[in-house]
């Protein structure tokens, strides 16, 4: 038995899934459907969205520009954390979901809706990200996840459902890829990409040119940071969303930011995704380089440990949790002096560091120089090495006495016996 629902707010993109969910909700719940779309950088995907939602049965379609909020409150904190999931994924879809869910809950409260709905499949991560946010922000709202209820089993059946109801969709049996786009990235899944041996077709890519078609001369770009937050590109101060758009343009034109990843989904299966994150790739490289210049060794190393955990909790949809808030407090402290400028050299998909500087730099040329200096007494290194190496010396003495053989000593004994 389905719960009684009079009004539901649907996280609406106008893609294949949510396009058929509007009539499905009306047919199966008899509920009024309010479609909500967050503009977080989908571009032309938003054109005609309101008209489409109303034509397919929504009583209202709310579209809000959340681009600066998205970059300022979700992208930049994750960047400052240095969070990368499983070595490659810059979390573009992961941290978009809590923003959409937060505003969706607010609209549900304003509109007097009893339920919220999403178009995530029962195999994916996004269902977890949406629903953990709903539960954290307003656990009294009912959650409707059509993919876990209806009899539709594939995207081909979704297309048939849409065609039967004359719902216009861009997906087809020839172009069956599932895509998610925002200011930070564009992801591609499904179709030929489901076989990890298949190389992505060039027509899959949208934000980036191929390395073969990138310019034959390198391009330089300079990025300024203030307390770990990007503020300017090539000396021009820019609002968050505009700054990211500019770096997307520069990185994409130089074939930067393509990732082909076999990832471990939270629900337990592996999946294959193709990601384009040109601007994010530049920002991450520059931010890491500035941290190398301004953070002391122990803080930098410990922050790298936390970065992996931060990526994991964002990927798993645990954005609105005490742990993330606590980690942000630590990260904010580490970023107090991550201020300065980094110069990058871009060439056919490669990102190289061409220069870095900061008023808080811990690098001292008079200490690092291989030339003559009056600051560092090289003789003092002997005492340091003796103390630092004392455990190794004790272990070596035990080896020589035969009390505790190491792999080295055991090998020497075998060599003599042979």
Secondary structure, 3 states (H helix, E strand, C coil): CCCCCCEEEEECCCCHHHHHHHHHHHHHHCCEEEEEEEECCCHHHHCCHHHHHHHCCCCEEEEEECHHHHHHHHHHHHHHHCCCECCCECCCCHHHHHHHHHHHHHHHHHHCCCEEEECCCCCCCHHHHHHHHHHHHCCCCEEEEHHHCCCCCCHHHHHHHHHHCCCCCCCCCCCCCEEEECCCCEEEECHHHHCCCCCCCHHHCCCCCCHHHCCCCCEEEEEEEECCEEEEECCEECCHHHHHHHHHHHHHHCCCCEEEEEEECCCCCEEEEEEECHHHHHHHHHHHHHHHHHCCHHHHHHHHHHHHHHHHHHHCCCCCCHHHHHHHHHHHHHCCCCCEEEEEEEECCEEEEEEEECCCCCCCHHHHCCCCCCCCCHHHHHHHHHHHCHHHHHHHHHHHHCCCCCHHHHHHHHHHHC
